[in-house]
């Protein structure tokens, strides 16, 4: 989140900080793709519509730093990289599913 | 949402489209501020930490076009403009509150 001091109430700053972690249009789609289990980079790139490689790298780095996903590298040739949701990330499943239901009713 | 044809599954495109409507970091904070009732532009500007006037104008236009808020102009001198959540917007309240609770536990 923008490090500028948050002058508003504690509650609103907290929401702003939360949305800084998972509020991005791409992060929720990536989390949604990971609900069905660990994925490789190339799989995520196919699963998230309209995302490009640079954006996916950036989002995954941000999500790893925020403890939403873990990144595992396997010493295959070439090396394989897999991403999995942490417990913290998995707890978003009911919320994102509710958001999806809202959207199907009101946006689809 | 980027008009490029959404080649992935219908479900993932729907989520992408939904997040295009309310996925923005600012839109959820604006919706959160409107849960406590209609607000003027200047009130919203104070309530949403770190947002600037140009961004708030853009987000409110987008939200009005997507039927999340209604904009009412009152013929005072100078004219007053108030924003209110539509039924569609208000249905996001439990979802954003759950997101906030998740954040307080995992991000705060």
Backbone of each chain as ProteinMPNN parsed JSONL, in Angstrom:
{"seq_chain_A": "XXXXXXXXXXXXXXXXXXXXXXXXXXXXXXXXXXXXXXXXXXXXXXXXXXXXXXXXXXXXXXXXXXXXXXXXXXXXXXXXXXXXXXXXXXXXXXXXXXXXXXXXXXXX", "coords_chain_A": {"N_chain_A": [[0.866, -1.181, 0.0], [0.394, 2.285, -0.556], [2.852, 4.084, 0.991], [2.275, 6.495, 2.146], [1.236, 8.266, 5.055], [-1.629, 7.015, 6.664], [-4.287, 8.844, 7.021], [-6.911, 8.58, 7.592], [-9.64, 6.846, 9.367], [-8.73, 4.039, 11.463], [-9.992, 1.72, 10.681], [-10.748, 2.117, 7.992], [-8.278, 2.382, 6.806], [-7.278, -0.115, 7.244], [-8.85, -1.672, 5.523], [-8.029, -0.636, 3.106], [-5.391, -1.443, 3.128], [-5.7, -4.191, 3.094], [-6.905, -4.516, 0.603], [-4.826, -3.713, -0.897], [-3.269, -5.899, -0.752], [-4.803, -8.076, -1.797], [-6.55, -6.892, -3.505], [-6.175, -6.34, -6.116], [-7.151, -6.654, -9.554], [-6.088, -8.864, -10.857], [-5.035, -10.48, -8.828], [-7.109, -11.745, -7.421], [-8.171, -13.387, -9.392], [-6.058, -15.101, -9.852], [-5.836, -16.352, -7.364], [-8.298, -17.614, -7.365], [-7.886, -19.458, -9.424], [-6.078, -21.096, -8.185], [-7.552, -22.424, -6.323], [-8.19, -24.963, -7.069], [-5.988, -26.449, -6.539], [-2.325, -26.981, -6.546], [-0.399, -25.201, -9.02], [1.471, -24.829, -12.1], [3.532, -22.156, -13.449], [2.999, -21.72, -16.186], [0.523, -22.912, -16.408], [-1.076, -21.268, -14.844], [-0.865, -18.971, -16.326], [-2.324, -19.644, -18.553], [-4.786, -20.002, -17.392], [-5.7, -17.586, -16.342], [-7.554, -15.197, -17.746], [-6.426, -12.911, -20.232], [-4.136, -12.033, -18.868], [-0.687, -11.006, -18.827], [2.74, -12.273, -19.141], [4.603, -10.712, -17.701], [2.962, -9.357, -15.871], [1.871, -11.468, -14.446], [4.14, -12.543, -13.219], [4.816, -10.409, -11.543], [2.508, -10.175, -9.888], [2.495, -12.708, -8.636], [4.877, -12.606, -7.213], [4.265, -10.551, -5.426], [2.147, -11.741, -4.067], [3.434, -13.9, -2.926], [5.196, -12.623, -1.229], [3.357, -11.564, 0.508], [2.411, -13.765, 1.765], [0.345, -15.293, 0.663], [0.629, -17.186, -1.293], [2.764, -20.105, -1.79], [5.909, -20.821, -3.252], [7.353, -23.39, -5.019], [10.354, -24.917, -6.109], [11.416, -27.35, -8.358], [14.035, -29.639, -8.973], [14.109, -30.396, -11.745], [14.929, -30.922, -15.25], [14.277, -28.706, -17.725], [14.197, -26.685, -14.638], [11.236, -27.027, -12.579], [8.525, -24.978, -11.534], [6.226, -24.562, -8.982], [3.111, -23.311, -7.737], [1.32, -22.843, -4.742], [-1.605, -22.335, -2.711], [-1.423, -20.807, 0.489], [-2.524, -21.504, 3.907], [-3.671, -19.142, 4.702], [-4.255, -17.994, 2.237], [-6.061, -19.828, 1.234], [-8.249, -19.402, 2.882], [-9.619, -17.437, 1.677], [-11.32, -18.531, -0.066], [-14.254, -18.98, 0.385], [-15.065, -16.294, 0.322], [-14.327, -15.277, -2.185], [-15.805, -16.988, -3.763], [-18.388, -16.193, -3.064], [-18.32, -13.634, -4.065], [-18.134, -14.224, -6.705], [-20.622, -15.463, -7.147], [-22.288, -13.266, -6.666], [-21.548, -11.731, -8.805], [-22.294, -13.292, -11.025], [-25.018, -13.099, -10.788], [-25.4, -10.33, -11.011], [-23.631, -9.218, -12.891], [-22.963, -10.897, -14.994]], "CA_chain_A": [[0.0, 0.0, 0.0], [1.115, 3.557, -0.622], [3.337, 4.232, 2.37], [1.861, 7.787, 2.709], [0.556, 7.983, 6.312], [-3.052, 6.854, 6.429], [-4.827, 9.807, 8.012], [-8.321, 8.316, 7.894], [-9.799, 6.003, 10.563], [-7.951, 2.798, 11.449], [-10.776, 0.706, 9.974], [-10.689, 2.3, 6.539], [-6.902, 2.12, 6.368], [-7.084, -1.575, 7.234], [-9.447, -2.195, 4.291], [-7.143, -0.195, 2.02], [-4.185, -2.288, 3.178], [-6.151, -5.517, 2.658], [-7.125, -4.479, -0.844], [-3.501, -3.603, -1.491], [-2.729, -7.268, -0.806], [-5.557, -8.969, -2.688], [-7.593, -6.138, -4.205], [-5.888, -6.214, -7.545], [-8.026, -7.407, -10.477], [-5.441, -10.123, -11.22], [-4.724, -11.367, -7.698], [-8.26, -12.604, -7.084], [-8.316, -14.414, -10.443], [-4.982, -16.088, -9.641], [-6.25, -17.124, -6.183], [-9.423, -18.46, -7.818], [-7.307, -20.56, -10.226], [-5.33, -21.992, -7.28], [-8.454, -23.159, -5.425], [-8.255, -26.374, -7.488], [-4.718, -27.114, -6.226], [-1.069, -26.351, -7.016], [-0.332, -24.978, -10.469], [2.698, -24.28, -12.643], [3.4, -20.785, -13.986], [2.357, -21.762, -17.514], [-0.904, -23.255, -16.223], [-1.733, -20.044, -14.35], [-0.901, -18.011, -17.445], [-3.457, -20.057, -19.419], [-6.071, -19.992, -16.669], [-6.174, -16.234, -16.01], [-7.775, -14.534, -19.037], [-5.897, -11.575, -20.562], [-2.955, -11.628, -18.116], [0.55, -11.268, -19.57], [3.777, -12.908, -18.331], [5.203, -9.735, -16.779], [1.983, -9.056, -14.808], [1.725, -12.67, -13.61], [5.363, -12.608, -12.396], [4.71, -9.353, -10.524], [1.442, -10.513, -8.941], [2.895, -13.885, -7.849], [5.918, -12.134, -6.27], [3.544, -9.778, -4.398], [1.342, -12.683, -3.277], [4.375, -14.713, -2.147], [5.698, -11.733, -0.158], [2.254, -11.352, 1.461], [2.051, -15.045, 2.401], [-0.899, -15.833, 0.1], [1.026, -18.415, -2.007], [4.158, -20.544, -1.631], [6.516, -21.154, -4.537], [8.295, -24.505, -4.86], [11.144, -25.157, -7.323], [11.849, -28.754, -8.422], [15.294, -29.701, -9.753], [13.989, -31.133, -13.014], [15.664, -30.209, -16.304], [14.577, -27.508, -16.935], [13.55, -26.702, -13.323], [9.782, -26.77, -12.58], [8.114, -24.109, -10.428], [4.797, -24.733, -8.706], [2.552, -22.366, -6.765], [0.222, -23.394, -3.927], [-2.173, -21.4, -1.737], [-1.18, -21.051, 1.908], [-3.791, -21.554, 4.661], [-4.168, -17.764, 4.653], [-4.827, -17.797, 0.895], [-7.226, -20.728, 1.061], [-9.386, -18.853, 3.644], [-10.351, -16.494, 0.826], [-12.19, -19.274, -1.002], [-15.687, -18.656, 0.496], [-15.32, -14.878, -0.011], [-14.249, -15.093, -3.643], [-16.949, -17.71, -4.34], [-19.562, -15.319, -2.87], [-18.151, -12.526, -5.021], [-18.433, -14.812, -8.03], [-22.092, -15.636, -7.21], [-22.859, -11.909, -6.812], [-21.254, -11.291, -10.164], [-23.1, -14.051, -11.987], [-26.381, -12.562, -10.691], [-25.532, -8.907, -11.331], [-22.724, -8.701, -13.918], [-22.913, -11.863, -16.122]], "C_chain_A": [[0.906, 1.235, 0.0], [1.532, 3.919, 0.802], [2.898, 5.567, 2.993], [1.019, 7.504, 3.959], [-0.95, 7.947, 6.061], [-3.785, 7.697, 7.459], [-6.266, 9.456, 8.386], [-8.409, 7.341, 9.072], [-9.06, 4.69, 10.364], [-8.649, 1.768, 10.556], [-10.629, 0.863, 8.461], [-9.287, 2.054, 6.026], [-6.683, 0.617, 6.279], [-7.65, -2.135, 5.933], [-8.555, -1.843, 3.099], [-5.922, -1.099, 1.952], [-4.53, -3.689, 2.676], [-6.284, -5.543, 1.142], [-5.81, -4.292, -1.588], [-2.872, -4.977, -1.652], [-3.493, -8.103, -1.823], [-6.569, -8.231, -3.546], [-7.389, -6.065, -5.698], [-6.781, -7.118, -8.377], [-7.41, -8.772, -10.754], [-5.306, -11.049, -10.021], [-5.901, -12.28, -7.388], [-8.462, -13.697, -8.149], [-7.263, -15.501, -10.275], [-5.355, -16.976, -8.45], [-7.359, -18.105, -6.581], [-8.905, -19.68, -8.59], [-6.612, -21.568, -9.309], [-6.241, -22.762, -6.323], [-8.468, -24.653, -5.773], [-6.896, -27.055, -7.309], [-3.52, -26.441, -6.867], [-1.023, -26.267, -8.539], [1.078, -24.519, -10.859], [2.433, -22.905, -13.234], [2.603, -20.819, -15.293], [0.866, -22.096, -17.4], [-1.677, -22.01, -15.776], [-1.891, -19.036, -15.493], [-2.071, -18.348, -18.381], [-4.791, -19.834, -18.715], [-6.613, -18.585, -16.397], [-6.317, -15.429, -17.307], [-7.095, -13.165, -19.111], [-4.681, -11.144, -19.753], [-1.722, -11.866, -18.98], [1.627, -11.755, -18.596], [4.309, -11.948, -17.272], [4.264, -9.493, -15.584], [1.853, -10.25, -13.871], [2.939, -12.814, -12.702], [5.231, -11.628, -11.23], [3.683, -9.726, -9.454], [1.872, -11.673, -8.037], [3.962, -13.497, -6.824], [5.252, -11.42, -5.097], [2.776, -10.735, -3.477], [2.237, -13.563, -2.408], [4.874, -13.889, -0.955], [4.623, -11.525, 0.915], [1.734, -12.663, 2.061], [0.76, -15.657, 1.887], [-0.596, -17.149, -0.648], [2.436, -18.817, -1.586], [4.631, -21.037, -2.998], [7.525, -22.268, -4.301], [9.003, -24.747, -6.194], [11.643, -26.6, -7.284], [13.023, -28.852, -9.394], [15.159, -30.608, -10.98], [14.814, -30.373, -14.061], [14.69, -29.944, -17.467], [13.817, -27.553, -15.605], [12.041, -26.423, -13.452], [9.436, -25.924, -11.35], [6.609, -24.289, -10.232], [4.354, -23.768, -7.62], [1.366, -23.027, -6.053], [-0.307, -22.32, -2.993], [-1.729, -21.785, -0.329], [-2.541, -21.167, 2.61], [-4.475, -20.187, 4.576], [-4.87, -17.512, 3.303], [-6.099, -18.605, 0.718], [-8.451, -20.175, 1.799], [-10.183, -17.839, 2.811], [-11.378, -17.199, -0.053], [-13.672, -18.917, -0.843], [-16.012, -17.225, 0.07], [-15.322, -14.692, -1.535], [-15.391, -15.854, -4.337], [-18.231, -16.887, -4.21], [-19.524, -14.163, -3.856], [-18.526, -13.003, -6.421], [-19.948, -14.968, -8.196], [-22.78, -14.288, -7.403], [-22.712, -11.463, -8.266], [-22.11, -12.0, -11.2], [-24.527, -13.498, -11.982], [-26.452, -11.145, -11.257], [-24.681, -8.444, -12.503], [-22.812, -9.567, -15.172], [-23.907, -11.54, -17.216]], "O_chain_A": [[2.031, 1.206, 0.498], [0.698, 4.046, 1.698], [3.096, 5.788, 4.187], [0.178, 6.605, 3.941], [-1.475, 8.774, 5.315], [-3.893, 7.316, 8.625], [-6.791, 9.967, 9.375], [-7.399, 7.035, 9.706], [-8.798, 4.279, 9.233], [-8.01, 1.048, 9.789], [-10.416, -0.111, 7.74], [-9.121, 1.562, 4.91], [-6.004, 0.126, 5.377], [-7.016, -2.977, 5.297], [-8.356, -2.658, 2.199], [-5.471, -1.476, 0.87], [-3.762, -4.299, 1.933], [-5.831, -6.479, 0.484], [-5.688, -4.659, -2.757], [-2.06, -5.207, -2.548], [-2.871, -8.78, -2.641], [-7.366, -8.86, -4.242], [-8.314, -5.766, -6.453], [-7.128, -8.221, -7.953], [-8.143, -9.753, -10.877], [-5.444, -12.264, -10.159], [-5.709, -13.466, -7.12], [-8.881, -14.808, -7.824], [-7.53, -16.677, -10.522], [-5.213, -18.197, -8.512], [-7.35, -19.269, -6.182], [-9.416, -20.789, -8.433], [-6.562, -22.758, -9.619], [-5.78, -23.643, -5.597], [-8.718, -25.5, -4.916], [-6.671, -28.128, -7.869], [-3.653, -25.476, -7.62], [-1.534, -27.136, -9.245], [1.787, -23.905, -10.061], [1.29, -22.526, -13.488], [1.66, -20.05, -15.481], [0.053, -21.624, -18.194], [-2.776, -21.735, -16.258], [-2.907, -18.35, -15.606], [-2.721, -17.456, -18.926], [-5.797, -19.52, -19.351], [-7.819, -18.399, -16.241], [-5.317, -15.025, -17.899], [-7.176, -12.366, -18.178], [-4.218, -10.014, -19.91], [-1.693, -12.805, -19.775], [1.456, -11.666, -17.38], [4.45, -12.31, -16.104], [4.708, -9.43, -14.438], [1.739, -10.084, -12.657], [2.793, -13.172, -11.533], [5.499, -11.974, -10.08], [3.953, -9.608, -8.259], [1.649, -11.638, -6.827], [3.955, -13.996, -5.699], [5.605, -11.636, -3.938], [2.761, -10.558, -2.259], [1.862, -13.933, -1.295], [4.963, -14.385, 0.168], [4.941, -11.334, 2.089], [0.734, -12.667, 2.779], [0.134, -16.454, 2.587], [-1.4, -18.081, -0.656], [3.208, -17.995, -1.092], [3.862, -21.589, -3.784], [8.44, -22.125, -3.491], [8.378, -24.783, -7.253], [12.229, -27.028, -6.289], [13.021, -28.253, -10.469], [15.997, -31.477, -11.216], [15.336, -29.295, -13.775], [14.306, -30.897, -18.144], [12.899, -28.358, -15.447], [11.622, -25.672, -14.332], [9.983, -26.131, -10.268], [5.825, -24.185, -11.176], [5.111, -23.446, -6.704], [0.528, -23.677, -6.678], [0.46, -21.477, -2.528], [-1.668, -22.97, 0.001], [-3.583, -20.956, 1.99], [-5.69, -20.092, 4.403], [-5.935, -16.897, 3.249], [-7.08, -18.139, 0.138], [-9.58, -20.446, 1.391], [-11.281, -17.435, 3.194], [-12.201, -16.554, -0.702], [-14.311, -18.578, -1.839], [-17.085, -16.96, -0.474], [-16.202, -14.036, -2.092], [-15.887, -15.416, -5.375], [-19.062, -16.875, -5.118], [-20.548, -13.763, -4.41], [-19.146, -12.283, -7.203], [-20.497, -14.647, -9.25], [-23.72, -14.163, -8.187], [-23.63, -10.898, -8.862], [-22.595, -11.377, -12.145], [-25.174, -13.431, -13.027], [-27.434, -10.784, -11.905], [-24.957, -7.387, -13.071], [-22.746, -9.05, -16.287], [-23.98, -12.254, -18.215]]}, "seq_chain_B": "XXXXXXXXXXXXXXXXXXXXXXXXXXXXXXXXXXXXXXXXXXXXXXXXXXXXXXXXXXXXXXXXXXXXXXXXXXXXXXXXXXXXXXXXXXXXXXXXXXXXXXXXXXXX", "coords_chain_B": {"N_chain_B": [[-13.803, -4.724, -18.875], [-10.971, -5.989, -20.593], [-11.487, -5.947, -23.964], [-10.491, -7.976, -25.509], [-11.059, -11.183, -26.876], [-12.239, -13.587, -24.629], [-10.57, -16.277, -24.054], [-10.445, -18.255, -22.252], [-12.142, -20.452, -19.845], [-15.723, -20.064, -19.451], [-16.413, -19.506, -16.856], [-14.091, -18.464, -15.672], [-13.763, -16.169, -17.115], [-16.023, -14.81, -16.379], [-15.48, -14.174, -13.718], [-13.324, -12.509, -14.104], [-14.575, -10.445, -15.403], [-16.329, -9.582, -13.446], [-14.515, -8.676, -11.534], [-13.501, -6.648, -12.951], [-15.492, -4.862, -12.695], [-15.834, -4.386, -9.903], [-13.381, -4.911, -8.856], [-11.331, -3.195, -8.561], [-8.896, -1.555, -6.499], [-9.755, 0.822, -5.375], [-12.525, 0.836, -5.754], [-13.777, -0.96, -4.013], [-13.244, 0.199, -1.553], [-14.642, 2.568, -1.755], [-17.252, 1.617, -1.985], [-17.443, 0.45, 0.522], [-17.365, 2.728, 2.117], [-19.821, 3.789, 1.474], [-21.608, 2.125, 2.674], [-22.609, 3.122, 4.997], [-24.574, 4.835, 4.229], [-25.907, 7.507, 2.051], [-23.511, 9.7, 0.469], [-21.647, 12.767, 0.018], [-19.472, 13.991, -2.635], [-17.157, 15.192, -1.577], [-17.133, 14.139, 0.978], [-16.674, 11.434, 0.472], [-14.151, 11.636, -0.622], [-12.68, 12.329, 1.599], [-13.068, 10.07, 3.116], [-11.914, 7.87, 1.847], [-8.84, 6.594, 2.107], [-5.878, 8.063, 0.744], [-6.853, 8.4, -1.866], [-7.108, 10.285, -4.922], [-8.678, 13.276, -6.374], [-9.129, 13.038, -9.145], [-9.025, 10.264, -9.512], [-11.147, 9.419, -7.914], [-13.323, 10.585, -9.23], [-13.229, 9.162, -11.628], [-13.589, 6.473, -10.767], [-16.163, 6.638, -9.59], [-17.711, 7.289, -11.796], [-17.395, 4.968, -13.302], [-18.567, 3.138, -11.561], [-21.146, 4.095, -11.475], [-21.935, 3.717, -14.098], [-21.928, 0.975, -14.109], [-24.029, 0.384, -12.501], [-23.736, 0.269, -9.739], [-23.739, 2.429, -8.033], [-25.939, 5.293, -7.487], [-26.237, 8.606, -8.687], [-27.152, 11.682, -7.445], [-28.22, 14.97, -8.149], [-28.593, 18.041, -6.55], [-30.419, 21.067, -6.696], [-29.039, 23.172, -5.299], [-27.193, 26.147, -4.307], [-23.807, 26.41, -4.387], [-24.578, 23.65, -6.696], [-25.425, 20.472, -5.153], [-24.045, 17.214, -4.952], [-24.91, 13.883, -4.526], [-24.079, 10.528, -3.6], [-25.342, 7.241, -3.723], [-25.623, 3.792, -2.741], [-26.845, 1.296, -4.955], [-29.361, -1.333, -4.952], [-28.043, -3.528, -5.919], [-25.403, -2.792, -5.412], [-25.475, -2.671, -2.64], [-25.743, -5.338, -1.984], [-23.209, -6.252, -1.848], [-22.289, -5.886, 0.616], [-22.107, -7.96, 2.771], [-20.044, -9.492, 1.659], [-17.829, -7.801, 1.371], [-17.505, -7.139, 4.015], [-16.767, -9.624, 5.066], [-14.365, -9.921, 3.747], [-12.972, -7.887, 4.922], [-12.851, -8.815, 7.556], [-11.26, -11.076, 7.163], [-8.957, -9.803, 6.419], [-8.266, -8.321, 8.699], [-7.573, -10.382, 10.356], [-5.451, -11.564, 8.978], [-3.877, -9.622, 7.704], [-3.735, -7.212, 9.035]], "CA_chain_B": [[-12.803, -5.769, -19.036], [-10.285, -5.902, -21.889], [-12.464, -6.531, -24.889], [-9.911, -9.11, -26.231], [-11.943, -12.317, -26.653], [-11.828, -14.301, -23.431], [-10.455, -17.65, -24.603], [-10.474, -19.257, -21.173], [-13.506, -20.973, -19.619], [-16.754, -19.043, -19.215], [-16.416, -19.192, -15.429], [-12.977, -17.58, -15.3], [-13.995, -14.868, -17.743], [-17.049, -14.118, -15.587], [-14.815, -13.601, -12.539], [-12.514, -11.39, -14.601], [-15.508, -9.352, -15.729], [-16.817, -9.105, -12.143], [-13.437, -7.918, -10.902], [-13.37, -5.426, -13.734], [-16.517, -3.93, -12.203], [-15.613, -3.971, -8.505], [-12.105, -5.45, -8.375], [-10.341, -2.14, -8.345], [-8.528, -1.273, -5.113], [-10.517, 1.96, -4.867], [-13.983, 0.678, -5.801], [-14.277, -1.611, -2.792], [-13.173, 1.158, -0.437], [-15.746, 3.531, -1.952], [-18.487, 0.883, -1.629], [-17.393, 0.304, 1.982], [-17.714, 4.039, 2.702], [-21.25, 4.057, 1.202], [-22.478, 1.224, 3.461], [-23.253, 3.889, 6.086], [-25.583, 5.743, 3.673], [-25.503, 8.41, 0.957], [-22.381, 10.571, 0.779], [-21.235, 13.737, -0.985], [-18.148, 13.717, -3.225], [-16.083, 15.624, -0.648], [-17.1, 13.18, 2.1], [-16.02, 10.219, -0.033], [-12.726, 11.952, -0.808], [-12.067, 12.275, 2.938], [-13.214, 8.744, 3.741], [-11.109, 6.826, 1.205], [-7.443, 7.01, 2.291], [-4.911, 8.126, -0.357], [-7.422, 8.568, -3.209], [-7.112, 11.691, -5.35], [-9.952, 13.703, -6.959], [-9.266, 12.483, -10.502], [-9.301, 8.817, -9.399], [-12.491, 9.252, -7.35], [-14.267, 10.912, -10.321], [-13.19, 8.047, -12.596], [-14.187, 5.28, -10.153], [-17.601, 6.851, -9.402], [-18.322, 7.21, -13.144], [-17.388, 3.544, -13.647], [-19.527, 2.452, -10.686], [-22.486, 4.542, -11.883], [-22.206, 3.036, -15.381], [-22.149, -0.451, -13.815], [-25.23, 0.223, -11.667], [-23.383, 0.001, -8.333], [-24.166, 3.627, -7.282], [-26.703, 6.302, -8.22], [-25.741, 9.962, -8.462], [-28.257, 12.635, -7.426], [-27.764, 16.367, -8.118], [-29.609, 18.904, -5.927], [-30.258, 22.427, -7.248], [-28.631, 24.175, -4.305], [-26.178, 27.035, -4.894], [-23.625, 25.659, -5.629], [-25.314, 22.373, -6.706], [-24.851, 19.405, -4.307], [-24.111, 15.9, -5.608], [-24.818, 12.811, -3.529], [-23.965, 9.178, -4.156], [-25.983, 6.205, -2.901], [-25.51, 2.432, -3.287], [-28.06, 0.658, -5.463], [-29.582, -2.651, -4.307], [-26.945, -4.364, -6.443], [-24.191, -2.408, -4.669], [-25.642, -2.998, -1.215], [-25.599, -6.796, -1.804], [-21.787, -6.564, -1.659], [-21.911, -5.589, 2.006], [-21.581, -9.117, 3.521], [-18.802, -9.994, 1.047], [-16.718, -6.901, 1.715], [-17.286, -7.269, 5.466], [-16.0, -10.874, 5.261], [-13.01, -9.622, 3.253], [-12.38, -7.03, 5.952], [-12.532, -9.691, 8.711], [-10.092, -11.883, 6.754], [-7.796, -8.915, 6.414], [-7.893, -7.966, 10.075], [-6.909, -11.558, 10.936], [-4.246, -12.002, 8.263], [-3.063, -8.544, 7.105], [-3.622, -6.096, 10.002]], "C_chain_B": [[-12.225, -5.627, -20.45], [-11.142, -6.672, -22.9], [-11.879, -7.753, -25.621], [-10.753, -10.34, -25.868], [-11.403, -13.155, -25.499], [-11.794, -15.781, -23.802], [-10.599, -18.68, -23.492], [-11.917, -19.652, -20.909], [-14.441, -19.826, -19.243], [-16.66, -18.56, -17.767], [-15.308, -18.191, -15.091], [-13.173, -16.218, -15.931], [-15.009, -14.09, -16.916], [-16.382, -13.451, -14.383], [-13.996, -12.387, -12.962], [-13.4, -10.181, -14.861], [-16.017, -8.719, -14.433], [-15.764, -8.216, -11.504], [-13.161, -6.633, -11.675], [-14.358, -4.373, -13.245], [-16.183, -3.467, -10.79], [-14.252, -4.386, -7.98], [-11.09, -4.379, -8.051], [-10.128, -1.868, -6.871], [-9.412, -0.162, -4.546], [-12.005, 1.643, -4.786], [-14.497, 0.037, -4.511], [-14.219, -0.661, -1.594], [-14.296, 2.179, -0.533], [-17.067, 2.863, -1.553], [-18.571, 0.766, -0.106], [-17.821, 1.61, 2.664], [-19.218, 4.315, 2.537], [-22.186, 3.136, 1.989], [-23.213, 2.005, 4.544], [-24.205, 4.95, 5.512], [-25.013, 6.71, 2.648], [-24.423, 9.382, 1.413], [-22.167, 11.584, -0.342], [-19.834, 13.402, -1.462], [-17.051, 14.03, -2.209], [-15.989, 14.673, 0.55], [-16.363, 11.902, 1.67], [-14.509, 10.445, -0.161], [-11.993, 11.898, 0.532], [-12.047, 10.846, 3.472], [-12.3, 7.686, 3.124], [-9.631, 7.237, 1.239], [-6.653, 6.993, 0.978], [-5.524, 8.278, -1.747], [-7.336, 10.031, -3.622], [-8.4, 11.988, -6.125], [-10.171, 13.035, -8.308], [-9.668, 11.002, -10.43], [-10.712, 8.591, -8.875], [-13.548, 9.552, -8.415], [-14.382, 9.715, -11.266], [-13.903, 6.817, -12.025], [-15.712, 5.449, -10.024], [-18.336, 6.779, -10.736], [-18.474, 5.743, -13.546], [-18.465, 2.8, -12.836], [-20.963, 2.841, -11.046], [-22.889, 3.812, -13.173], [-22.527, 1.551, -15.148], [-23.301, -0.678, -12.841], [-24.941, -0.085, -10.213], [-23.826, 1.181, -7.455], [-25.11, 4.453, -8.155], [-26.231, 7.676, -7.755], [-26.929, 10.907, -8.512], [-27.692, 14.048, -7.294], [-28.892, 17.224, -7.551], [-29.334, 20.347, -6.328], [-29.998, 23.46, -6.156], [-27.62, 25.098, -4.991], [-24.949, 27.009, -3.976], [-24.378, 24.324, -5.553], [-24.639, 21.337, -5.8], [-25.039, 18.075, -5.04], [-23.958, 14.831, -4.531], [-24.802, 11.455, -4.224], [-24.582, 8.182, -3.181], [-25.762, 4.844, -3.553], [-26.859, 1.99, -3.84], [-28.252, -0.657, -4.695], [-28.427, -3.581, -4.669], [-25.658, -4.067, -5.653], [-24.271, -2.838, -3.221], [-25.456, -4.51, -0.972], [-24.124, -7.196, -1.612], [-21.377, -6.431, -0.19], [-21.381, -6.822, 2.76], [-20.233, -9.608, 2.982], [-17.624, -9.109, 1.464], [-16.453, -6.936, 3.216], [-16.478, -8.528, 5.784], [-14.552, -10.66, 4.847], [-12.261, -8.803, 4.305], [-11.968, -7.884, 7.153], [-11.304, -10.545, 8.393], [-8.829, -11.033, 6.877], [-7.33, -8.571, 7.817], [-7.133, -9.136, 10.71], [-5.555, -11.796, 10.285], [-3.354, -10.876, 7.779], [-2.744, -7.491, 8.141], [-2.356, -6.171, 10.843]], "O_chain_B": [[-12.914, -5.197, -21.376], [-11.468, -7.846, -22.724], [-12.616, -8.493, -26.272], [-11.119, -10.526, -24.708], [-10.198, -13.394, -25.427], [-12.825, -16.451, -23.858], [-10.85, -19.854, -23.764], [-12.818, -19.25, -21.644], [-14.008, -18.77, -18.782], [-16.808, -17.371, -17.484], [-15.514, -17.227, -14.354], [-12.788, -15.207, -15.343], [-14.892, -12.874, -16.759], [-16.681, -12.3, -14.063], [-13.973, -11.368, -12.271], [-13.025, -9.043, -14.577], [-16.126, -7.497, -14.323], [-16.072, -7.138, -10.994], [-12.653, -5.658, -11.122], [-14.117, -3.17, -13.354], [-16.244, -2.27, -10.507], [-13.98, -4.236, -6.789], [-10.109, -4.627, -7.351], [-11.067, -1.942, -6.078], [-9.777, -0.197, -3.371], [-12.688, 2.108, -3.874], [-15.531, 0.443, -3.981], [-15.077, -0.728, -0.713], [-14.84, 2.608, 0.485], [-17.895, 3.466, -0.87], [-19.635, 0.958, 0.481], [-18.547, 1.594, 3.658], [-19.817, 4.998, 3.367], [-23.402, 3.327, 1.981], [-24.302, 1.615, 4.966], [-24.603, 5.867, 6.23], [-23.807, 6.738, 2.401], [-24.405, 9.831, 2.559], [-22.463, 11.307, -1.505], [-19.1, 12.652, -0.819], [-16.133, 13.235, -2.006], [-14.901, 14.43, 1.073], [-15.54, 11.366, 2.412], [-13.705, 9.566, 0.15], [-10.838, 11.477, 0.601], [-11.128, 10.457, 4.192], [-11.944, 6.713, 3.789], [-9.215, 8.122, 0.491], [-6.742, 6.043, 0.201], [-4.785, 8.285, -2.731], [-7.472, 10.922, -2.784], [-9.132, 11.068, -6.49], [-11.257, 12.526, -8.589], [-10.53, 10.543, -11.179], [-11.404, 7.681, -9.329], [-14.558, 8.853, -8.496], [-15.479, 9.31, -11.65], [-14.719, 6.193, -12.705], [-16.466, 4.52, -10.312], [-19.454, 6.268, -10.805], [-19.514, 5.324, -14.054], [-19.177, 1.947, -13.366], [-21.881, 2.028, -10.937], [-24.023, 3.355, -13.318], [-23.298, 0.95, -15.896], [-23.528, -1.806, -12.401], [-25.792, -0.638, -9.516], [-24.23, 0.997, -6.306], [-25.099, 4.345, -9.381], [-25.878, 7.874, -6.593], [-27.647, 10.939, -9.511], [-26.82, 14.31, -6.466], [-30.027, 17.142, -8.02], [-28.191, 20.805, -6.309], [-30.66, 24.496, -6.099], [-27.237, 24.853, -6.135], [-25.027, 27.541, -2.869], [-24.777, 23.907, -4.466], [-23.413, 21.324, -5.689], [-26.072, 17.845, -5.669], [-23.019, 14.856, -3.735], [-25.416, 11.258, -5.273], [-24.373, 8.268, -1.971], [-25.716, 4.746, -4.779], [-27.899, 2.283, -3.251], [-27.405, -1.041, -3.889], [-27.911, -4.318, -3.828], [-24.924, -4.981, -5.279], [-23.293, -3.304, -2.638], [-25.059, -4.914, 0.121], [-23.829, -8.338, -1.256], [-20.272, -6.811, 0.197], [-20.299, -6.745, 3.342], [-19.387, -10.08, 3.741], [-16.567, -9.602, 1.857], [-15.311, -6.781, 3.649], [-15.612, -8.51, 6.658], [-13.628, -11.147, 5.5], [-11.07, -9.007, 4.54], [-10.882, -7.708, 7.704], [-10.421, -10.719, 9.233], [-7.792, -11.48, 7.366], [-6.129, -8.536, 8.087], [-6.195, -8.942, 11.483], [-4.606, -12.19, 10.963], [-2.188, -11.116, 7.467], [-1.647, -6.932, 8.156], [-2.126, -5.309, 11.691]]}, "name": "protein", "num_of_chains": 2, "seq": "XXXXXXXXXXXXXXXXXXXXXXXXXXXXXXXXXXXXXXXXXXXXXXXXXXXXXXXXXXXXXXXXXXXXXXXXXXXXXXXXXXXXXXXXXXXXXXXXXXXXXXXXXXXXXXXXXXXXXXXXXXXXXXXXXXXXXXXXXXXXXXXXXXXXXXXXXXXXXXXXXXXXXXXXXXXXXXXXXXXXXXXXXXXXXXXXXXXXXXXXXXXXXXXXXXXXXXXX"}
